[in-house]
């Protein structure tokens, strides 16, 4: 059987979403979503009929059992380390932003951060796998998680499996650790990189050389996107694709676009604008999922970029961490 599965390695999280006005106290209820960067990618790819495998950790109790069933109902194959710790959680209202102070994490310790990741062999993990996806959230969580990321990437490269990395930066997760040191160690195995010019500077220490005015229509954004991508490929020639997303928000107003540098050419997406958005979580993950989808389908590069940008923009209007049936592709 030809290798076809997409393997995602990361933490499953419970996302508690109290309304920002505090009415959940009176209602004695708040919405709860299943999330986590790699899970959001896996969920989208499964919805688009890709066979997906999730390597993670789950508590050895009824919550872990229910979560495992939830993934299996989405046709996601689960490889779960199990121990007696608890699920990691975070609190964020739908009008809050993951990258700013509105998010409250409660994930140390958790079943994932306590895991040794030793239950499954590489042959089990990589059986029928053609693609490995990880985000930079995962190596920040524990020493074991970082080592597992590195080991998985090395093994994927040895097996000629493509590797994608999303440069998600969460300052609160990297306290006391050097993000550049860890991520640079992972980069020699990456073939598809997603992030933005600021996360490239943060993780890979590739500086922003062009003066930016902070506006969405700043032409220097494109110049810097191309410059950063070329610097990435000069340092890590295995990286074939560098995608950058640009999301500028002012209150509920959003401007969104993206670039992709591949085959020595900078491609620029259509620009999107809305006066109101519903959800800030998961947009980048849906972009990453569409990027993987387009590469696996061997679509033209411009189509890959346009599909990913459109999917990411549409996710801003879907409540919760993952896309729903309203967001299709191609």
N, C-alpha and C positions, 0 to 999 in steps of 0.2 A: 504494500500500500504506500503510495507517495506521501511524503511529509506534507501536511497541510494545516496543522493546528497553530494557533497563536497562543503563546504562553505569556501570562502576565504574573509578575511577582510583586506582592504588596499587601498592605494591611487593609482589612475590612473595618469600616468604622460605622458606628451609629451616629447619625446626624440629628440632633434635637433642634427643632426650629421653632422657638417661641416667637410669637408676634412681637414686633419691636415696641408696641405700645403697652405691653404688659397685661393685656386682657386674658392671657392664658391662665393667670392666677384665678380669675373669676370663673372661667370655664373649666378649670381643673383638667386641662388637656392641652397638649401641644403636638404638632406634627413630628413624626420620626421618619427619616429616610435612611436607606442603606447607601453608604458611600465609600470613599477612598479612591485616590487618583487612578490606580491600576484597575480597580473594579469598575469604575466608570467607563474606562476604555474597553474592558472586556464585555461589559453589558451592551455597549453600542455595537461592537463587532458581532456579537451573538445575534442581536436584533437584525443585523444585515446579513445573517445566514452564514457567518464564518464559524467554523469549529474552534472553540476557545477552551483553554485550560487555565485555571487559576491556582497558583501556588501561594498559600497563605497560612494563617494559624487561626484556630477556632477554640473557644472554651469547651471543655468536656462537660456540657450540661444541656438543658433543653433549649437554651438560646442558641448555642452552637449548632445543635441538631436542626433547629428551624432555619437558621441562616444557610446551612448546607443544603437543605431542601429548596430554599429560595433560589440559590444559584443553579441547582440541578433543574429546577422548573424553567429556568432561562436557558437551558441547554449549555450551561457552563460546567465543564468537568472540574471537579474540586480535588485538589491535593492539599489536605489540611493537616498541619501539625496540630496536636491537641495537648493542652495542659489545663490545670485547674485555675488559671488566672482569668481575668475578665476582658470583655470587649473594650477597646478604646473608643472614646466618644469625643464629639465636639458640639459646641452650642453656637448656632449662628442663625439669625433671622433671615428671611428671604431677601430683605433689602440690605443685608450686611455684606461685607467683602472679605473673602478669605485672606487677602494679602494685607489687610489692615487690622486695627486693634479690635474690630467687632467680633472676631472669632475667639472662642475660649476652648482650648484643648484640655482634655482629661484622658491622656493616653500613656501615662507613665506611672506605674507599670501597667502593661496590658498583656494579653495572651500573645500578641505579636512581638512586643519588645522583650518578653521573657523567653521566647522560643530559641532553641538551638539550631533549628532547621537541619536536622540530621535524619529524619524519618524516611526520606525517599532517596533512592539512588539517582544518579544522572540518567541512567537508562530509563527509569520510570518517568522522571521529570521531562525528558526530551523526546519521549516516544511520540513519533508522528508530528513533531514540531518543526515548523519552518520559520518562525519569527518569535523573538523574545522582546517583551516590552517591560521597562522599568521607569520609574520617575525618580528624581533626586530627593523626594520626600523620604523614600525607603532607607537609603544609607544613613540618614540623619537619626533614625529611630533607635538603633542599638549597634554595638560593635558586631554582634552576630549577623544582624541584617546587612550591614555594610559588607562584611566578608562574604556573605551569601550572594549579594549582588555581583561582587567581583568574580567569585567562583563561577556563577551562572554565565556571566558574560564571556569569561575565558573559555568555558566549555562550549558555549554557543559558537564562538569564533572557530574553535577546533572542529566543530561539526558543520561549518559553513552555513550556520543559521544567522539570518539577519537580526540585528539588534537595534532597537530604537530607545532613545532616552529623552524624557521630557524634563527640561530644566526648571522645575517648580521650586521656587524659593520661599521658604517659610522661616522667617527670622527666629521665631520662638522655638523652633525645633533644632536649630543649629547652635544654641548657646553653649559655649565651652568647647565647640568643635570647629575645625577648619574646613569649611565646605569645599574650597578650591583644591585642597590637598586630596580629599577623598574622590571628588568628581574627576579630577585630572587623571587619577589612577584608573578610572573606568573608561575614559574616552578612547583609548586605543582599540576598543572592541565595538564602538558604536558606528553604525552605518547611516542611520537617520536621526537627526537631532532637531528637536523643537524647543523653542523658548522665545526670548526677545533680546534686544540688544543690551538690556540692563541685566538680565539673568546671565547672559554670556560674559558680561563684565564681572559679575559677582562670582560665578563659579569657575570660569576659565581665565580670569584676569586679563581679558582682552579689552583694552580701554575704549571708551567712546571718544573718538577724536574730533568728530564734527560738533560744532556748537548747535545746540537744539533750543528752540524757542518755546517748547512745551505745547505747541499746537498740533492738531491732528494733520493738518495740511502742510506741515513743515517738510520741504523737499529733502532736507538733510537726514530725515528718518530713513529714506530709501538709500541714500548714499552710505549711511552708517550700517544699514542692514547688509549691504553688499560688502562693505569693508570688513565687518565682523565675520561674515560667512567665509570670505577668502582667508582671513586669519585663522579661522577654525580649521579649514581644509589644509592650510600650510602646516599647521601644527599636528593635525590628525588626518593624514591623507586617506584613511579608510572611510571617513565621513563623506558620503556621496550626496546627501541632501541636508540643507540647513533651512528650517522654516522659522519665520518670525511672525508673531501675532502682535497687533497694535490695537489695544482697547483703551479708548479715552472716555472716561465717564465724568460727568458733572451733575451731581444729584442723580436723577433717574435718566438723564440724557446720555446716550452712548454713541460714539463713532467707532467703527470697527473695520479693520482691513488686515491683510497679511501679505507676506512675501515668501518666496521660496527660491533658494539658490541651488541650482543643480546643473551639471554639465556646463559649468563656467558661464551661466546665464542667470541674471536676477529676474524672476517673474513677479509681477505685482497683481494682486487680486482686485476685484471690484470693491468699492467702498460702500459700507452700509451705515445707516443712521436711523436712530429712533429717539423719540422724545420720552419714551418710557420703557423700562424693562421690568421683568417679573422676577428673575433669578440670576444671581451672579456666580453660583457654584456650578462647576462642571463644564463650562464652555470650552476651556482649553483642552479638557480631556476628550470632548467630542471632536475637536479639531484633530487631536492626535489619532483618534480612532479612524477618522476619515483619511488621514495621511497614510496610515497602515493599509487601509482598504484599497486606496488608489494604487499604491505600489504593488500590492499583491495581485490586483486586477490588471496590472501593467498598463494603466491608463496614461494618456499624454500628460506631461508635467503640468501644463496650464489647467487641465481639467482637474487634476489632483488638487491643485491649490484652490481653484474656485469651489469645488465640492466641499473641501475642508472649511473654507471661510464661511460659506453659506450655512453649513451644519452648525458651526460654532456660534454664528449670529442667531440662528433660530433657537438654539439652546437657551439663550437669554430670556426666552418667553415661555419656557417649560419649567414648572416648579419641581424642586427636588434636585438630586445630584446627577441623575442619569437622563438620557434622552427618553422620549416615549414614542409611541407608534406614529405620531404626527411628523416625525423627522425621518424621512427616508433618504436614500442616496442614489444618484444616477436614475 
